[in-house]
Amino acid sequence: MTEPSKSEATRKKILTTGRELVLRGGFTGVGLSQILKESGVPKGSFYYYFPSKEAFGCALLEDYVAEYLAQVDALAESPGSAADRLGAYWDGWLGEAASDGMAGRCLVVKLAAEIADLSEDMRRVLDEGVQDLIARIAALLTEGGEDGSLRPLPDPEGTASGLYAQWLGAAILSKLSQDDAPLRQARADTARRLFPDIP
């Protein structure tokens, strides 16, 4: 694997540091000076890569979406039935929630409401990422209906969208209550809707 250039490494360091700060304090709650201090880069370096904080926000979300979708793609291409792979995806939300994992570190959970009215460009990046994720879930639902591991669905895209909305809401409620019960309920509801052996 090719080593990243110093320029690429600096840009990545700003984005990685920024993501951690935004996950803790939200986008508007994190100032440029805090990003610079935590990442250890001068102000000029920040503006070399990002002409504005909004541009930084877009790059942050693009980086997050690309990383997240790559993880989903790797899971989708792993061995096992479509039901096994889709179940592993949902279990990732639940299994890591208590340790601030998949659900707790989701920028959609953290930022969707905040940026929807704040930045059209950031909203669009996040929305396109969500739509790409829903399409991947729908593809697994379709595959599961074909291989018999999931109930055949008349509208996989609509079901995928509804399931993602349920899980997103459950993640927000779990974050609010500091309890994974909403995520566990979403997991049970998902199983009842999708798995043929559960009435």
C-alpha positions in Angstrom: 0.0 0.0 0.0 1.3 3.4 -1.0 2.2 5.7 2.0 0.2 8.9 2.0 2.0 12.1 1.2 2.7 14.6 4.0 0.0 16.8 2.5 -2.6 13.9 2.5 -1.6 12.9 6.0 -2.1 16.4 7.3 -5.5 16.7 5.7 -6.5 13.3 7.1 -5.3 14.3 10.6 -7.5 17.4 10.5 -10.5 15.4 9.4 -9.9 12.6 11.9 -9.5 15.1 14.8 -12.4 17.1 13.6 -14.7 14.0 13.5 -13.9 13.2 17.1 -14.6 16.8 18.2 -17.8 17.0 16.2 -19.0 13.7 17.7 -18.5 15.1 21.1 -19.7 18.7 20.6 -21.7 18.9 17.4 -20.7 20.9 14.4 -21.6 24.4 15.6 -20.2 23.6 19.0 -16.7 23.0 17.7 -14.6 26.1 16.8 -11.8 26.4 14.3 -9.3 27.2 17.1 -10.2 23.9 18.9 -9.7 21.9 15.7 -6.3 23.6 15.1 -5.2 23.0 18.7 -6.3 19.4 18.9 -4.8 18.5 15.4 -1.6 20.5 16.0 -1.7 22.2 12.6 -1.4 26.0 11.9 -4.3 28.0 10.7 -2.8 28.4 7.3 -2.7 24.7 6.8 -6.4 24.4 7.6 -7.3 27.0 5.0 -5.0 25.3 2.5 -7.3 22.3 2.5 -10.6 23.9 3.5 -11.6 27.4 2.4 -14.2 27.6 5.1 -15.6 25.7 8.0 -18.6 24.7 5.8 -16.1 23.2 3.2 -14.4 21.4 6.1 -17.9 20.1 7.2 -18.6 18.8 3.7 -15.2 17.1 3.5 -15.7 15.6 7.0 -19.1 14.1 5.9 -17.7 12.9 2.5 -14.9 11.1 4.3 -17.3 9.6 6.9 -19.8 8.4 4.2 -17.1 6.8 2.1 -15.6 5.0 5.1 -19.0 3.8 6.3 -20.2 2.6 2.9 -16.9 0.7 2.4 -17.6 -1.1 5.7 -21.1 -1.9 4.6 -19.9 -3.1 1.2 -17.3 -5.4 2.8 -20.1 -6.9 5.0 -22.4 -7.3 2.0 -19.7 -9.2 0.1 -18.9 -11.5 3.1 -19.9 -15.2 3.1 -23.3 -16.3 4.3 -26.9 -15.7 3.3 -28.3 -12.3 2.8 -30.1 -12.7 6.1 -26.9 -13.4 7.9 -25.2 -10.4 6.4 -28.1 -8.0 7.0 -28.5 -9.4 10.6 -24.8 -8.7 11.2 -25.3 -5.1 10.1 -28.2 -4.5 12.5 -26.4 -6.3 15.3 -23.5 -3.9 14.8 -25.7 -1.1 15.8 -26.9 -2.9 18.9 -23.8 -4.7 19.9 -21.6 -1.6 19.9 -24.1 0.9 21.2 -23.1 0.5 24.9 -19.4 1.2 24.0 -20.2 4.3 21.9 -19.7 2.2 18.8 -21.7 2.2 15.5 -24.8 3.9 16.8 -23.0 6.2 19.2 -20.4 7.2 16.6 -22.9 7.8 13.7 -22.6 11.3 12.3 -26.1 10.9 10.9 -27.4 10.5 14.4 -25.3 13.4 15.6 -25.7 15.9 12.9 -28.8 15.3 10.7 -31.1 17.7 12.5 -28.3 20.2 13.2 -27.1 20.7 9.7 -30.4 20.3 7.8 -31.1 24.0 8.2 -27.5 25.1 8.6 -25.8 24.2 5.4 -27.4 23.0 2.1 -24.1 21.6 0.9 -23.6 19.5 4.1 -27.2 18.4 4.1 -26.9 17.2 0.5 -23.7 15.2 1.3 -25.3 13.5 4.2 -28.6 12.9 2.4 -26.9 11.3 -0.6 -24.9 9.1 1.8 -28.1 7.9 3.5 -29.7 7.2 0.2 -26.7 5.2 -0.9 -26.9 3.2 2.3 -30.6 2.6 1.9 -29.9 1.3 -1.6 -27.4 -1.2 -0.2 -29.9 -2.4 2.4 -32.6 -2.8 -0.3 -30.2 -4.9 -2.4 -29.7 -7.3 0.5 -33.4 -7.4 1.1 -33.9 -8.3 -2.5 -31.2 -11.0 -2.4 -32.6 -12.4 0.8 -36.0 -12.8 -0.8 -34.4 -14.6 -3.7 -32.3 -17.0 -1.7 -35.1 -17.7 0.8 -33.3 -16.4 3.9 -35.7 -13.4 4.1 -39.4 -12.9 3.4 -39.9 -11.8 -0.2 -40.9 -8.1 -0.2 -43.0 -6.2 -2.8 -41.1 -3.0 -2.2 -37.5 -3.6 -0.9 -36.6 0.0 -1.4 -39.5 1.3 0.7 -38.9 -1.4 3.4 -35.2 -0.5 3.5 -36.0 3.2 3.9 -38.6 2.5 6.7 -36.2 0.2 8.5 -33.3 2.7 8.4 -35.7 5.4 9.7 -36.7 3.1 12.6 -33.1 2.3 13.5 -32.0 6.0 13.2 -34.8 7.0 15.6 -33.9 4.1 17.9 -30.3 5.3 18.0 -31.4 8.8 18.8 -33.7 7.6 21.6 -30.9 5.3 23.0 -28.5 8.2 23.0 -31.1 10.4 24.8 -31.9 7.7 27.4 -28.4 6.2 27.7 -30.2 2.9 27.3 -30.0 0.4 24.4 -33.6 -0.7 24.9 -34.9 1.2 21.8 -32.2 -0.5 19.7 -33.1 -3.9 21.1 -36.7 -3.2 20.2 -35.8 -2.2 16.7 -33.8 -5.4 16.3 -36.8 -7.5 17.4 -39.2 -5.6 15.1 -36.8 -6.0 12.2 -36.5 -9.7 12.8 -40.3 -10.1 12.9 -40.7 -8.1 9.6 -37.9 -9.9 7.7 -37.3 -13.4 8.9 -39.7 -16.1 7.6 -39.4 -18.3 10.7 -40.5 -15.5 13.1 -44.3 -15.0 13.2 
